[in-house]
Amino acid sequence: MKPAIHPDGLCSSDRFRPQRFCSATRRQRSLTLKRIVPRVHRAVVQAAAVAAFCGAGASLSHAEDWKRFLGSEGNSTSTEQEAPPIRWDDQTNVRWKAELPGDGVSSPIVVDDKVFVTSYSGYGTGGENEEMEDLKRHLTCYDAASGEQLWSKTVDAVLPEDPYRPPGVTAHGYASHTPASDGQRVFAFFGKTGIIAFDLQGNELWRQSVGTGSGPERWGSAASPIVYQSGDQTMVIVTASEESESMFAFDAATGKQAWKTEAGDFQGTWSTPTLVKADGRTDLVISVPGEVWGLNPESGKLRWYSRGVTDSTASASAVGVDGVVYAVGGRSGDAVAVRAGGKGDVNDSQVVWDAKIPGRFASPIVHQGHLYVFSGGVLSCYDAQSGDRVGQKRLDASRADGGAQADGGSPPGEDRGRRGGRGGGGGFGDRRSMEYATPVLAGGNLYVVHPGGDFFVVRATPEMELLATNHLTDPTGFSASPAVSQGRLYLRSGKTLYCVADSGE
């Protein structure tokens, strides 16, 4: 049934599904999704994009905090003038490292000179005779300069969880969601256990459930919460795709539910939403299977939709720079750039380009008119105005990681060949071949994470000059995206948090 038009978007109810992109026709729509934008209109849209690119980064904040997954702006870019070191190893420029209370693949965040990171323990970690009833989640806070543990909170899991077995959560475990902060509070999302707010001293303020369901594959969830602020209003937004096929917004101070939006097409979505400013407003943008959606962050109503990544899952998070949204990922390699700020079906009005850009999990990085994507051990550069590829560079991993080679990984749950067994007997798993991490841009350089413990520093130009190859010895692998603050690079392995900084700091 065609959804009724709503003054704020497309739907008069909280449950929506754009008719042209209904789930029943997803497998038949590939050719439709690849149709070309009319030549005249594309020229108009691209002309606007060119003007935006000329000022890329000019409006970004120079805040030192890294408050959410992929940084405070959600584009994995540091705007600080002080950049992390180019070279480090086990003995050099590692300011400190701290053992975590459990395992995980979530990324660290940095707020008010503190580093926050989540982990899990008790089940699915490789111990003997582990039982789901022993599963615990942890939020731990460290001093950003010294690595001293300031506090750690343990949360009992709401059960039953998705079992630790392949295909299942063996690919990423039970701490996949990166926390978020509004500068006063930290919000930790633990899937079926819910969203929990703490103050910066570790006192629990509130908690809310977002559902206890599971997707048909029982792969677990991975999307991270984000914070939306407008005037005196601050909300934390949570994508509960697996738990309830919904997106929620809660008042950051009280935990009161502000809105809830249900949509069947949230199923298969592991991407994290982002906030994109365009045409005097802010859109809440998320990449879902086959589509890109723009919602009103204050109501959860759908404002616009376009074609997106043509895959049955959406793992890579879309990024927005100067009002343009870039969505990549999926086996097909389909990618799209679409200008935010539209209404309804924007395929013929706002899509800047369609392109083939291979990628699975890492989000793209936009810098000075170019798009950088890391996948399958290859860093590729594209013209951000057209989507045309302008260069590629293979980044060869060392064999110091025991021979694990990145192959681009697999969706959460497609952990082929790994043992799960009753009680999680398969352990944390060898994630040294799972390319989950998005590179980070700092000081004009790209810091690229190989899951086996190699880190490549590449100049962010189309030539992609390799400046350094660094290595940290850690058998649990590096699946988390880095965080940057005050010239320090924070790296998270399965069980350890590292601070990389110039030894002379």
C-alpha positions as CSV (number, residue, x, y, z in Angstrom):
1,M,0.0,0.0,0.0
2,K,1.4,3.4,-0.9
3,P,2.2,5.4,2.3
4,A,0.3,8.6,2.9
5,I,2.1,11.8,2.4
6,H,3.0,13.5,5.7
7,P,3.9,17.2,6.0
8,D,7.2,16.2,7.6
9,G,8.1,13.4,5.3
10,L,6.5,10.4,3.6
11,C,4.5,8.6,6.2
12,S,1.6,9.4,8.5
13,S,2.5,6.6,10.9
14,D,5.8,5.6,12.6
15,R,6.0,2.4,10.6
16,F,7.1,3.2,7.0
17,R,8.4,1.5,3.9
18,P,8.8,3.4,0.7
19,Q,6.7,1.7,-1.8
20,R,9.2,1.7,-4.6
21,F,11.8,-0.1,-2.4
22,C,9.6,-2.6,-0.5
23,S,11.4,-5.7,0.7
24,A,9.4,-8.0,-1.5
25,T,11.0,-6.5,-4.6
26,R,14.5,-5.9,-3.3
27,R,16.0,-8.8,-5.3
28,Q,14.4,-7.6,-8.6
29,R,15.4,-4.0,-8.4
30,S,19.1,-4.0,-9.2
31,L,18.7,-2.7,-12.7
32,T,16.4,0.0,-11.5
33,L,18.8,1.1,-8.8
34,K,21.6,1.5,-11.3
35,R,19.8,3.8,-13.7
36,I,21.6,6.9,-14.6
37,V,20.6,10.4,-13.3
38,P,19.5,12.6,-16.2
39,R,22.5,14.3,-17.7
40,V,21.2,17.9,-17.4
41,H,20.1,17.5,-13.8
42,R,23.4,15.7,-12.8
43,A,25.3,18.7,-14.1
44,V,23.3,21.0,-11.8
45,V,23.8,18.8,-8.8
46,Q,27.5,18.3,-9.4
47,A,28.0,22.0,-9.9
48,A,26.7,22.5,-6.4
49,A,28.8,19.7,-5.1
50,V,32.0,21.3,-6.6
51,A,31.3,24.5,-4.7
52,A,30.9,22.5,-1.5
53,F,34.1,20.6,-2.0
54,C,36.1,23.8,-2.3
55,G,35.2,24.6,1.3
56,A,35.5,21.0,2.6
57,G,36.4,21.1,6.2
58,A,36.1,24.8,6.6
59,S,33.0,24.6,8.9
60,L,34.2,21.6,11.0
61,S,34.8,22.1,14.7
62,H,38.3,21.9,16.1
63,A,37.1,20.2,19.2
64,E,39.6,17.8,20.8
65,D,37.0,15.3,21.9
66,W,36.1,12.2,19.8
67,K,32.6,11.6,21.1
68,R,31.2,8.8,19.0
69,F,31.9,6.2,16.4
70,L,33.9,7.7,13.6
71,G,34.5,10.9,15.6
72,S,32.3,13.8,16.6
73,E,31.3,14.7,13.1
74,G,30.8,11.0,12.1
75,N,33.3,11.2,9.2
76,S,36.5,9.7,10.8
77,T,38.3,13.0,10.4
78,S,40.4,14.9,13.0
79,T,40.5,18.6,12.5
80,E,43.2,19.2,15.1
81,Q,46.5,20.7,13.9
82,E,48.5,18.4,16.1
83,A,48.6,15.0,14.4
84,P,49.6,11.6,15.8
85,P,53.1,10.2,15.1
86,I,53.7,8.6,11.8
87,R,55.9,5.8,13.2
88,W,55.5,3.5,16.2
89,D,56.0,-0.2,17.2
90,D,55.9,-2.3,20.4
91,Q,58.8,-0.3,21.9
92,T,58.4,3.2,20.3
93,N,55.8,5.9,20.7
94,V,53.3,3.7,22.6
95,R,52.6,6.0,25.4
96,W,50.6,3.5,27.4
97,K,48.5,0.3,27.0
98,A,45.8,-1.0,29.3
99,E,44.3,-4.4,29.5
100,L,40.5,-4.3,29.1
101,P,38.2,-6.3,31.4
102,G,36.9,-8.3,28.5
103,D,36.8,-8.7,24.7
104,G,35.2,-6.7,22.0
105,V,35.5,-4.8,18.7
106,S,33.9,-1.5,19.6
107,S,35.9,1.7,19.2
108,P,37.1,4.0,21.9
109,I,35.8,7.5,22.4
110,V,37.5,10.4,24.1
111,V,35.7,13.0,26.2
112,D,37.0,15.5,28.7
113,D,40.5,13.9,28.8
114,K,39.0,10.5,29.4
115,V,38.8,7.4,27.2
116,F,35.7,5.2,27.3
117,V,35.5,1.7,25.8
118,T,33.1,-1.2,26.1
119,S,33.9,-5.0,26.3
120,Y,32.3,-8.3,27.4
121,S,33.3,-11.3,29.5
122,G,32.0,-14.6,30.8
123,Y,30.8,-16.1,27.6
124,G,32.2,-16.4,24.1
125,T,35.7,-15.6,25.2
126,G,37.4,-19.0,24.9
127,G,37.1,-20.1,28.5
128,E,36.2,-23.6,29.5
129,N,32.6,-24.6,29.9
130,E,31.3,-21.0,29.5
131,E,27.6,-20.5,29.9
132,M,25.4,-17.7,28.5
133,E,24.2,-16.9,32.0
134,D,27.7,-15.7,32.8
135,L,27.7,-13.0,30.1
136,K,28.7,-9.6,31.4
137,R,29.1,-6.2,29.6
138,H,31.6,-3.6,30.7
139,L,32.1,0.2,30.3
140,T,35.5,1.3,31.4
141,C,37.0,4.7,31.7
142,Y,40.7,5.6,31.4
143,D,42.8,8.7,31.9
144,A,43.6,9.8,28.3
145,A,47.1,10.9,29.1
146,S,48.3,8.2,31.5
147,G,46.1,5.2,30.8
148,E,45.2,4.9,34.5
149,Q,41.8,3.1,34.9
150,L,39.5,5.6,36.6
151,W,36.4,3.3,36.8
152,S,34.7,0.3,35.3
153,K,31.1,-0.7,35.4
154,T,29.8,-4.2,34.9
155,V,26.3,-4.8,33.5
156,D,24.5,-8.2,33.6
157,A,23.2,-9.3,30.2
158,V,19.5,-9.5,29.5
159,L,19.0,-13.1,28.3
160,P,18.7,-15.0,26.2
161,E,21.3,-13.5,23.9
162,D,22.1,-14.7,20.4
163,P,24.2,-17.8,20.8
164,Y,28.0,-17.7,20.3
165,R,28.2,-20.0,17.4
166,P,28.9,-19.8,13.6
167,P,27.3,-18.4,11.7
168,G,26.6,-16.0,14.5
169,V,28.2,-13.4,16.7
170,T,31.6,-15.2,16.6
171,A,32.6,-12.6,14.0
172,H,32.3,-9.7,16.5
173,G,31.2,-10.9,19.9
174,Y,29.0,-9.0,22.4
175,A,30.7,-5.6,22.5
176,S,30.3,-4.2,19.0
177,H,28.6,-0.9,19.7
178,T,30.9,2.1,20.2
179,P,29.6,4.4,23.1
180,A,28.6,8.0,22.5
181,S,28.7,11.1,24.6
182,D,27.1,14.6,24.8
183,G,30.1,15.9,26.8
184,Q,28.2,15.4,30.1
185,R,27.1,11.7,29.9
186,V,28.2,8.5,28.2
187,F,25.7,6.3,26.5
188,A,26.5,2.6,26.2
189,F,24.4,0.4,23.9
190,F,24.5,-3.4,24.7
191,G,21.9,-4.7,22.3
192,K,19.2,-6.7,24.1
193,T,20.5,-5.4,27.4
194,G,19.5,-1.9,26.2
195,I,20.9,1.6,26.2
196,I,22.4,2.8,29.5
197,A,23.5,6.4,30.4
198,F,26.3,7.1,32.9
199,D,27.8,10.4,34.0
200,L,31.5,10.9,33.5
201,Q,32.2,9.6,37.0
202,G,30.6,6.3,36.3
203,N,27.3,6.8,38.0
204,E,24.4,5.2,36.2
205,L,21.7,7.7,35.3
206,W,19.1,5.7,33.4
207,R,18.6,2.7,31.2
208,Q,16.0,1.8,28.5
209,S,15.2,-1.3,26.6
210,V,15.0,-1.2,22.8
211,G,13.7,-4.7,22.4
212,T,14.9,-8.2,22.9
213,G,14.3,-9.8,19.5
214,S,16.7,-11.3,17.0
215,G,17.0,-11.2,13.3
216,P,16.4,-14.4,11.3
217,E,20.2,-15.2,11.2
218,R,20.7,-14.3,14.9
219,W,23.9,-12.5,14.0
220,G,23.6,-9.9,16.8
221,S,23.6,-6.1,16.4
222,A,26.5,-3.7,15.9
223,A,25.1,-0.2,15.2
224,S,26.4,2.5,17.5
225,P,24.3,5.2,19.2
226,I,24.8,8.9,18.3
227,V,23.8,12.2,20.0
228,Y,21.6,14.9,18.4
229,Q,21.7,18.4,19.9
230,S,19.6,21.3,18.9
231,G,19.3,24.3,21.2
232,D,18.3,23.0,24.7
233,Q,17.3,19.7,23.3
234,T,19.7,16.7,23.5
235,M,18.7,13.2,22.4
236,V,20.6,9.9,22.1
237,I,19.5,8.0,19.0
238,V,19.8,4.2,18.8
239,T,19.3,1.9,15.9
240,A,17.8,-1.4,17.2
241,S,17.7,-3.2,13.9
242,E,18.0,-6.7,15.3
243,E,16.2,-6.1,18.6
244,S,13.0,-4.6,17.3
245,E,13.5,-3.4,13.7
246,S,13.3,0.1,15.1
247,M,15.1,3.4,15.7
248,F,14.7,5.1,19.0
249,A,15.4,8.6,20.4
250,F,15.7,9.2,24.2
251,D,16.1,12.4,26.1
252,A,19.8,12.4,27.1
253,A,19.2,13.7,30.6
254,T,16.1,11.7,31.7
255,G,16.0,8.7,29.4
256,K,12.4,9.5,28.4
257,Q,11.5,8.1,25.0
258,A,11.2,11.0,22.5
259,W,10.2,8.9,19.5
260,K,10.3,5.5,18.0
261,T,10.2,4.6,14.3
262,E,9.6,1.0,13.1
263,A,10.5,-0.2,9.7
264,G,11.0,-3.7,8.3
265,D,13.9,-2.6,6.2
266,F,16.0,-1.9,9.3
267,Q,16.5,-5.7,9.3
268,G,20.0,-6.5,8.0
269,T,21.2,-3.0,9.0
270,W,24.5,-2.9,11.0
271,S,25.4,0.7,9.9
272,T,25.5,3.6,12.3
273,P,23.4,6.7,11.3
274,T,24.9,10.1,10.9
275,L,23.8,13.8,11.0
276,V,24.1,15.8,7.9
277,K,23.3,19.6,7.6
278,A,21.8,20.8,4.3
279,D,19.4,23.5,3.3
280,G,19.2,25.0,6.8
281,R,18.3,21.8,8.5
282,T,19.8,18.6,9.9
283,D,18.9,15.2,8.4
284,L,19.4,11.9,10.3
285,V,20.8,9.7,7.5
286,I,21.3,6.0,7.5
287,S,22.2,3.4,4.9
288,V,19.9,0.4,4.9
289,P,19.8,-2.5,2.5
290,G,19.2,-1.1,-1.0
291,E,18.5,2.5,0.2
292,V,19.7,5.6,1.9
293,W,17.1,7.3,4.2
294,G,17.0,10.8,5.5
295,L,14.8,11.3,8.6
296,N,13.9,14.2,10.8
297,P,16.0,13.7,14.0
298,E,13.4,15.5,16.1
299,S,10.5,13.2,15.2
300,G,11.9,10.1,13.5
301,K,9.7,10.8,10.4
302,L,11.1,9.9,7.0
303,R,11.9,13.0,4.9
304,W,13.5,11.5,1.8
305,Y,14.9,8.3,0.4
306,S,17.2,7.3,-2.5
307,R,18.7,4.2,-4.0
308,G,21.7,2.9,-2.0
309,V,23.9,-0.1,-1.7
310,T,22.3,-3.1,-3.4
311,D,22.9,-5.8,-0.9
312,S,20.8,-7.8,1.5
313,T,22.8,-6.2,4.4
314,A,24.2,-2.7,5.1
315,S,27.3,-2.8,7.3
316,A,29.4,0.3,6.2
317,S,28.1,3.5,7.7
318,A,27.3,6.4,5.4
319,V,29.2,9.6,5.8
320,G,28.1,13.2,5.1
321,V,30.4,16.0,4.1
322,D,29.2,19.5,3.1
323,G,25.7,18.2,2.6
324,V,26.5,15.3,0.4
325,V,26.0,11.7,1.7
326,Y,28.3,8.9,0.5
327,A,27.2,5.3,0.9
328,V,29.4,2.4,-0.1
329,G,29.6,-1.3,0.9
330,G,28.3,-4.7,-0.1
331,R,29.4,-7.5,-2.3
332,S,28.1,-5.8,-5.5
333,G,30.3,-2.8,-5.0
334,D,27.4,-0.4,-5.8
335,A,27.9,3.1,-4.3
336,V,25.9,6.3,-4.4
337,A,26.4,10.0,-3.5
338,V,23.2,11.9,-2.7
339,R,22.7,15.4,-1.6
340,A,20.8,15.7,1.7
341,G,17.9,18.1,2.2
342,G,15.4,16.8,-0.2
343,K,11.8,15.4,0.2
344,G,10.2,12.2,-0.9
345,D,11.8,10.2,-3.7
346,V,15.0,12.1,-4.5
347,N,16.5,9.7,-7.0
348,D,16.0,12.1,-9.9
349,S,16.7,15.3,-8.0
350,Q,19.4,14.8,-5.4
351,V,21.6,11.8,-6.5
352,V,25.0,13.2,-7.5
353,W,26.4,9.9,-8.9
354,D,26.3,6.1,-9.0
355,A,29.6,4.2,-9.0
356,K,31.2,0.8,-8.5
357,I,33.3,1.1,-5.3
358,P,34.3,-2.2,-3.6
359,G,34.0,-2.2,0.1
360,R,32.4,-4.1,2.9
361,F,32.7,-2.6,6.4
362,A,34.9,0.5,6.3
363,S,33.3,3.8,5.7
364,P,34.7,6.2,3.1
365,I,36.8,9.2,4.0
366,V,36.3,12.5,2.1
367,H,39.2,14.9,1.8
368,Q,39.9,17.7,-0.6
369,G,37.6,16.5,-3.3
370,H,38.5,12.8,-3.1
371,L,37.0,9.7,-1.5
372,Y,39.2,7.1,0.1
373,V,38.0,3.5,0.7
374,F,40.0,0.6,2.2
375,S,38.9,-3.0,1.4
376,G,40.6,-6.3,0.8
377,G,44.0,-4.8,1.6
378,V,43.6,-2.2,-1.1
379,L,43.3,1.6,-0.5
380,S,41.4,3.2,-3.4
381,C,40.9,6.9,-4.3
382,Y,37.9,8.2,-6.1
383,D,36.9,11.6,-7.4
384,A,34.3,12.7,-4.9
385,Q,32.5,14.8,-7.6
386,S,32.0,12.0,-10.1
387,G,32.7,8.7,-8.3
388,D,35.4,7.9,-10.9
389,R,38.4,6.0,-9.6
390,V,41.7,7.9,-9.8
391,G,44.1,5.5,-8.0
392,Q,44.7,2.3,-6.0
393,K,47.4,1.2,-3.7
394,R,47.8,-2.3,-2.2
395,L,48.9,-2.2,1.4
396,D,50.8,-5.4,2.0
397,A,50.5,-6.8,5.6
398,S,53.5,-8.2,7.3
399,R,53.7,-11.9,8.2
400,A,54.3,-11.0,11.9
401,D,50.6,-11.6,12.6
402,G,51.0,-15.3,12.1
403,G,50.0,-15.2,8.4
404,A,46.4,-13.9,8.7
405,Q,45.5,-12.1,5.6
406,A,42.6,-9.7,5.2
407,D,40.1,-10.6,2.6
408,G,37.5,-7.9,3.3
409,G,35.9,-10.0,6.0
410,S,32.3,-11.2,6.1
411,P,29.1,-9.7,7.5
412,P,28.5,-10.1,11.2
413,G,27.8,-13.8,11.6
414,E,29.5,-15.1,8.5
415,D,32.4,-16.3,10.5
416,R,33.2,-19.2,8.2
417,G,35.2,-22.1,9.6
418,R,35.4,-21.0,13.2
419,R,34.1,-23.1,16.0
420,G,31.5,-21.7,18.3
421,G,30.3,-24.7,20.1
422,R,28.2,-25.0,23.3
423,G,29.1,-22.3,25.7
424,G,31.3,-20.4,23.2
425,G,34.0,-22.9,23.3
426,G,35.4,-21.5,20.0
427,G,36.8,-18.5,21.9
428,F,37.1,-15.0,20.8
429,G,38.1,-16.1,17.4
430,D,40.9,-15.2,15.1
431,R,39.7,-11.8,13.9
432,R,43.0,-10.9,12.4
433,S,41.4,-11.2,8.9
434,M,38.2,-9.2,9.6
435,E,38.5,-5.7,8.1
436,Y,36.0,-4.0,10.2
437,A,38.0,-0.8,11.0
438,T,37.6,2.5,9.1
439,P,40.8,4.5,8.6
440,V,41.1,7.9,10.2
441,L,42.3,11.1,8.7
442,A,44.6,13.3,10.8
443,G,47.1,15.9,9.7
444,G,46.5,15.2,6.1
445,N,47.4,11.6,6.4
446,L,45.3,8.4,6.5
447,Y,45.9,6.0,9.3
448,V,44.8,2.6,8.0
449,V,44.3,-0.4,10.3
450,H,45.0,-3.9,9.2
451,P,43.3,-6.4,11.6
452,G,46.5,-8.5,12.0
453,G,48.3,-5.6,13.7
454,D,49.8,-3.6,10.8
455,F,49.1,0.1,10.6
456,F,49.7,2.0,7.4
457,V,50.2,5.8,7.3
458,V,49.4,7.1,3.8
459,R,49.4,10.7,2.5
460,A,45.8,11.6,1.7
461,T,46.4,12.6,-1.9
462,P,45.5,10.7,-5.1
463,E,49.1,9.4,-5.2
464,M,48.6,7.8,-1.8
465,E,52.3,7.9,-0.8
466,L,53.0,5.3,1.8
467,L,54.8,7.1,4.6
468,A,55.2,4.3,7.2
469,T,54.2,0.7,8.0
470,N,53.9,0.1,11.7
471,H,53.2,-3.1,13.7
472,L,51.9,-4.0,17.1
473,T,52.1,-7.5,18.4
474,D,48.7,-8.6,19.7
475,P,47.2,-12.0,19.0
476,T,43.6,-10.7,19.5
477,G,43.6,-8.6,16.4
478,F,42.5,-5.0,15.6
479,S,38.9,-4.7,14.5
480,A,38.1,-1.3,16.0
481,S,38.3,2.0,14.2
482,P,40.8,4.4,15.8
483,A,40.1,7.6,17.8
484,V,42.2,10.8,17.7
485,S,42.5,13.5,20.3
486,Q,45.2,16.0,21.3
487,G,47.7,14.4,18.9
488,R,47.2,10.9,20.3
489,L,46.0,7.9,18.4
490,Y,43.9,5.4,20.4
491,L,43.9,1.9,19.1
492,R,41.8,-1.0,20.5
493,S,42.6,-4.6,20.0
494,G,40.4,-7.5,21.2
495,K,41.6,-7.2,24.7
496,T,43.9,-4.1,25.0
497,L,43.7,-0.3,24.6
498,Y,46.7,1.5,23.2
499,C,47.7,5.1,23.2
500,V,50.1,6.1,20.4
501,A,51.8,9.5,20.9
502,D,55.2,11.1,20.2
503,S,57.6,10.1,22.9
504,G,58.6,13.8,23.3
505,E,55.1,14.9,24.1
